[in-house]
Amino acid sequence: MTSLDKPTSETDQSHPIDRQSAGGRHAAQQDAESKAVTEAALFEAFGGVRGMVETVLPGLLFVTIFTINKDLHISAIAALAVSLALVAVRLIRRDTVKHAFSGVFGVAFGVVFAMMTGNAKDFYLPGMLYTLGLATAYLVTAAAGVPLIGLILGPVFKENLSWRTRNPGRKKAYTKASYAWGLILLAKCAILFPLYWWADTTQFGWVLVALKIPPFLLAVYLTWVFLAKAPPPIDVFAEMEAEEKAAEQAEKDRKAEQAAAALRSPEA
């Protein structure tokens, strides 16, 4: 046996291990990037810390003022005013206003209900009915195979509805997340609706404010867990751009071939 037939060095023998190590590091890096992208997308979709503040602050102000002076009109006007102020701040900063506007509409409906009935607890009724409807929508769409959370997050991840037919792992994750959202919101309703009838306005208001953020954070966390373990999204926007570039290149090639043929034709 010549020296060329023998293993040359320990370094050569360690290459497979090095390659495995590099592959493991690459996979870990991809996993970390996927989790970071998922976290950022969820933050964007659900408004982040500011969105939570905009959700809680009007109701908190309402129940605080009502606890102090029992004046429905002042409490309602203050809640509506702070909602409008939050929208104004977003407009001045040129931020997205969808979360702030949804808060304004919710507060406005609550003010109208409370003013019409004269019952301060009715300030919270539209939001409770919305929560019940949303819980139902999450559960029904998940059972129907078109989970609502996928419809919400698909555009955020630039995958649109590709997860429905091309990415079954993500469809499964979206279905689990939608069931989680539906059950969590349904549990919240199961607490609030009996209290709406039995508790006084002040007690009910404080319980409702206390239940604003924890169920939301739990649902977002479970969504993150399900999606972090799912396959990465298919970027349909990138695919469309690639197809457009390919079509443009094909058109350029066709024109170049026609020009070359035109140049060759007199010689023929």
Buried (B, 14 or more C-beta within 10 A) or exposed (E): EEEEEEEEEEEEEEEEEEEEEEEEEEEEEEEEEBBEBBBEBBBEBBBEEBBBBBBBBBBBBBBBBBBEEEEBEBBBBBBBEBBBEBBEBBEEEEEEBEBBBBBBEBBBBBBBBBBEEEEBBBBBBBBBBBBBEBBBBBBBBBEEEBBBBBBBBBBBBBBBBBBBEEBEEBBBBBBBBBBBBBBBBBBBBEEBBEBBEEBEBBEBBBBBBEBBEEBBEBBBEBBBBBBBBBBBBBBBEEEEEEEEEEEEEEEEEEEEEEEEEEEEEEEE
